[in-house]
Amino acid sequence: MATNRRTLLAWSLAGLALAAAPALAQDRPLPRRGDYVPQEVLQGGPIADYAGKRLRKPPAGYGWYQIGRAFVMASVATGLIVEVVIV
């Protein structure tokens, strides 16, 4: 009987811990190709040290921006995302 209570208590505590931890996907949806960079991120300008973050050189008119745990390559003029790298 004591083993069953201990097991039930352990499962209950594990369930509470999982319920309290926020899911990564719910914190902020991951950006996708075809989405737009949020205006406040776009106004901050593209990442200058893209090589230091191991990102390839963007073509003219494009830049790398960080949105949450993702780096996106987007048009500097419109903010249209053309590439996404999740870290």
C-alpha positions in Angstrom: 0.0 0.0 0.0 2.8 2.4 0.9 4.4 1.8 -2.5 1.2 2.7 -4.3 0.9 6.0 -2.4 4.6 6.8 -3.1 4.1 6.1 -6.8 0.9 8.1 -7.0 2.6 11.0 -5.2 5.6 10.9 -7.5 3.4 10.9 -10.6 1.3 13.8 -9.1 4.4 15.9 -8.5 5.8 15.2 -12.0 2.5 16.3 -13.5 2.6 19.5 -11.5 6.1 20.2 -12.6 5.2 19.7 -16.3 2.1 21.9 -15.9 4.1 24.7 -14.4 6.9 24.7 -17.1 6.0 26.8 -20.1 6.1 25.1 -23.4 8.6 26.6 -25.8 6.2 26.6 -28.7 3.6 28.6 -26.7 6.1 31.3 -25.6 6.4 32.7 -29.1 5.5 31.1 -32.4 8.5 30.4 -34.5 8.8 32.6 -37.6 8.4 31.0 -41.0 9.4 31.9 -44.6 6.8 34.3 -46.0 6.1 35.9 -42.6 7.3 39.5 -41.8 9.8 40.6 -39.2 8.0 42.5 -36.4 8.3 46.2 -36.8 10.2 46.8 -33.5 12.8 44.2 -34.6 13.0 45.6 -38.1 13.6 49.1 -36.7 16.6 47.9 -34.6 18.4 47.1 -37.9 20.0 43.8 -39.1 22.6 41.9 -37.1 26.1 43.4 -38.0 28.1 40.4 -36.8 26.3 37.7 -38.7 29.6 35.8 -39.3 30.2 35.6 -35.5 26.8 33.9 -35.2 27.9 31.5 -38.0 25.3 32.8 -40.5 26.1 33.2 -44.2 26.5 36.7 -45.8 23.1 38.0 -46.9 22.7 39.2 -50.4 22.4 43.0 -51.1 19.1 44.4 -49.7 18.8 41.6 -47.1 19.9 41.2 -43.5 19.8 38.8 -40.5 17.5 39.6 -37.6 16.9 37.7 -34.4 13.4 36.8 -33.4 13.3 34.8 -30.1 15.5 31.7 -30.6 15.5 32.0 -34.4 17.6 34.0 -36.8 15.8 35.1 -40.0 17.1 36.6 -43.2 14.7 39.2 -44.4 14.4 42.1 -46.8 15.6 45.3 -45.2 13.0 47.3 -47.0 9.9 45.2 -46.4 10.8 42.7 -43.6 9.7 39.7 -45.7 11.4 36.6 -44.3 13.2 34.4 -46.9 15.2 32.1 -44.6 14.9 30.9 -41.0 17.6 29.3 -38.8 16.5 27.9 -35.5 19.1 27.8 -32.7 
